[in-house]
Amino acid sequence: MQTITNTAAAHNNAYFAAVANAERRALHSFFDQHVIEDEEQGYLAIDEGDYGNLTPAIIDRIVYTAPGGVLDEF
């Protein structure tokens, strides 16, 4: 078990965990995966397809985007 000793390290770990989650999800999705910063929950990975058109409030909180990896071209 890893013990995080300061707030900055915890903040970085949460960010990189969300980025890794977005990258994994993007490989199997038509939609972009965004990491957003949330005051209460830290960082979250969201699927653009789940939210339709993103609101300006969500767009302003995006800190990282992984493009969707599934193409609909044959």
Buried (B, 14 or more C-beta within 10 A) or exposed (E): EEEEEEEEEEBEBBBEBBBEBBBEBBEEBEBBBBBBBEEEEBBBBBBBEEEEEBEEEBEEBBEBBBEBBEEEEE
